[in-house]
Amino acid sequence: MSPAASPVGAEPPRRAAAASIARFTPGAACEIVGLTPGELERWNRACAALRLAASLTFADLLALAVVAAASRRLGAGAGDFSLGLCRLFEAMAAQADTDRLDEHVALVGRDFARVARLRDDHIRCAGGAFIVVPLAPILADLRDQVFP
């Protein structure tokens, strides 16, 4: 059975197209990912190259959701990964279709970030040197909020 015909297969093209053109204000993005405007401003200042625009893409929203998840899990320790978390925005922007990254993780080190297909060894290798954030639960939550 092809993914398009499968009941658990590919998302309808309409949702993927909507994700690729969707734009969000910083205030809406904060509400969606669970950051306060003050937290967003702190990350915006911390990421000199980031400088979030007045209109954010779905890739920006996904990166911001990963930043929010990492901040909640690591607390003050998230500051140790601030450069890597800032580079996550570039890594997400480089992805062809951010709405279809369910089988991927964000790998964030102290000074790097990349998006990779999830493998068992990512979880076993995770330690103090980098963090692994599965994208599937974040994407599911974003889809529920953005495309009800």
Backbone hydrogen bonds, N-H to C=O, Kabsch-Sander energy under -0.5 kcal/mol:
donor,donor_aa,acceptor,acceptor_aa,energy
5,A,2,S,-0.8
6,S,2,S,-1.7
9,G,6,S,-1.4
15,R,12,P,-1.1
16,A,12,P,-1.3
17,A,13,P,-2.7
18,A,14,R,-2.3
19,A,15,R,-2.4
20,S,16,A,-1.9
21,I,17,A,-1.2
22,A,18,A,-1.4
24,F,56,L,-2.1
29,A,25,T,-2.6
30,C,26,P,-2.4
31,E,27,G,-2.0
32,I,28,A,-2.5
33,V,29,A,-2.6
34,G,30,C,-1.7
35,L,30,C,-1.6
40,L,36,T,-2.3
41,E,37,P,-2.4
42,R,38,G,-2.2
43,W,39,E,-2.3
44,N,40,L,-2.6
45,R,41,E,-2.4
46,A,42,R,-2.4
47,C,43,W,-1.9
48,A,46,A,-1.1
50,L,47,C,-1.1
51,R,44,N,-0.6
51,R,47,C,-1.3
56,L,24,F,-3.9
58,F,19,A,-0.6
58,F,22,A,-0.5
61,L,57,T,-2.2
62,L,58,F,-2.6
63,A,59,A,-2.4
64,L,60,D,-2.8
65,A,61,L,-2.2
66,V,62,L,-2.0
67,V,63,A,-2.4
68,A,64,L,-2.5
69,A,65,A,-2.4
70,A,66,V,-2.8
71,S,67,V,-2.6
72,R,68,A,-2.3
73,R,69,A,-2.2
74,L,70,A,-2.9
75,G,71,S,-2.0
77,G,74,L,-2.0
78,A,75,G,-1.8
79,G,76,A,-1.5
80,D,77,G,-1.4
81,F,78,A,-1.5
82,S,79,G,-1.3
84,G,110,R,-1.0
85,L,81,F,-3.1
86,C,82,S,-2.2
87,R,83,L,-2.0
88,L,84,G,-0.8
89,F,86,C,-1.1
90,E,86,C,-0.5
91,A,87,R,-2.0
92,M,88,L,-2.6
93,A,89,F,-2.1
94,A,90,E,-1.4
95,Q,92,M,-1.6
100,R,97,D,-2.0
101,L,98,T,-0.9
104,H,101,L,-1.9
105,V,116,A,-2.9
106,A,133,V,-2.6
107,L,105,V,-0.6
107,L,114,R,-2.9
108,V,106,A,-0.6
108,V,131,I,-2.6
109,G,107,L,-0.5
109,G,112,F,-2.7
110,R,129,A,-0.7
114,R,107,L,-2.1
116,A,105,V,-2.2
118,L,103,E,-3.2
122,H,119,R,-1.4
123,I,119,R,-0.7
123,I,120,D,-0.7
124,R,120,D,-1.5
125,C,121,D,-2.2
126,A,122,H,-0.9
127,G,130,F,-0.9
131,I,108,V,-3.1
133,V,106,A,-2.4
135,L,104,H,-2.3
136,A,102,D,-0.6
139,L,135,L,-3.2
140,A,136,A,-2.5
141,D,137,P,-1.9
142,L,138,I,-2.6
143,R,139,L,-2.9
144,D,140,A,-2.1
145,Q,141,D,-1.8
146,V,142,L,-3.3
147,F,143,R,-2.2
